[in-house]
Amino acid sequence: MVEKIKIRGGQKVSGKVQISGAKNAALPLLAASILSENELHLKNIPPLVDITTMLTLLENLGCSSLVTKNSMYANSVKLKTDGIGNLVAPYEIVKKMRASILVFGPLLARFGRCSISLPGGCAIGVRPIDLHIRGMEALGARIELKDGYVHAVAPNGLKGAEFEFPISTVTGTENILMAATLADGVTVLKNAAMEPEVVDLANCLNKMGANISGHGSKVITIKGVQHLKAAVHEVIPDRVEAGTYAIAAGITKGNVDLIGVNLRKLLPNFIEKMEQIGLIFSDIENGLRVQSSGEILPVDIETEPFPGYPTDLQAQCMSMLCIANGISTVKENIWENRLMHVAELLRMGADIAVCGTQAKVCGVKQLKGAPVMATDLRASFSLILAALVARGETVIDRIYHLNRGYCCVKEKFAQCGVVVDKIMWVGE
Ligand code: EPZ
């Protein structure tokens, strides 16, 4: 059975969407539970496939987790890691989700050794982990790559050190940050990632008794401590989900209230670009209102590390630019292969030319519904957005990508007057 999505074109978003907890904050937070034998209680965890994968990995290591459903959009998770007995993260689990690498730092810091399967690439790129490894070596770990695994030992524990990332890496920063909380001495991370999800992790670690400062800037200082204690932490809202629904309002020339998120702090450059395109933002109680001006103007987008335009909102914006009244350019600077949605948009009548990692998008009057295929998480939503405004019906295949990072899409769109049909397809 393959799950597909069928969408009739000509729909307009008009309503409100409750924004869930951030997937890319929840994943490192779940891994951080390994650092302490005391309970970590996380709230506002989104009910996503990637979260389930991380919980499966933690249980495989010997952690126990108690998941409580607080609403359709949010769970609470209580994690106990005093029962960890396995220090190997196996390929069968790691191959499903690259973020599994986030158990590397916590296992090494707490137990002095671990073996993590190399993640393998994924649709959007090779996605190496060389900077994770170099960071751990800077903290005194001895690393061996053998049989597709990273084998790491730090028999005398990790030692605080200074380490500069040659390029900004989100999970690389998160991994070394977590490892450094239990290192002996002071660690200074330079050219650290500044994403809000990194800040949320540091805030939670400080609640657990870590001693971290500078998070949210390019220089993070961590004074190692002996132990971390129990803590309760609420995950920040998902800025990528919020930005995605803002674009849904823009492309359908409708409006949406994004509830539970302050986007201006979480997506500064994105808001600026959306205003240039013709979206109007106004603050409302407990959220942000997004209204279309009735126009979709062309712009030039370049993805960059925070606070630049986020790569995770590149595909979604491209769909909207397909029907802008003019020519736009989209330059993907983070991932070498994150333009796979272009081929699918071309099937829907878009006019896009790609050269390397740059796309030139010439706006057309209208897209046409067609059978298309999701290639990765964010691309899957870009096809939904295109389908909402296409003439006729679109069926999107391989929709399992969507479920990894977006919860309750059918229900959230229903709150905005939009019908998205999930259909089961026998065979294939
Ligand atoms: C995080 O991935 C996010 N995932 C990604 O979101 C996001 O696209 C990415 O950051 C960039 O913002 C999570 O947080 C779980 P990176 P991550 O390390 O940490 C290169 C989504 O859609 N690099 O910041 O894996 C790498 O190849 C996902 O939710 C190295 O060369 O990304 C890339 O070009 C997709 N060596 C660049 O750095 C390394 O050791 C940025 O990657 C690590 C990274």
Residues whose N, C-alpha, C, O or C-beta is under 5 A from the ligand:
A	BS01	EPZ	N24 L27 A99 R127 P128 I129 D130 L131 H132 S168 T169 V170 T171 G172 T311 D312 I334 W335 L377 R378
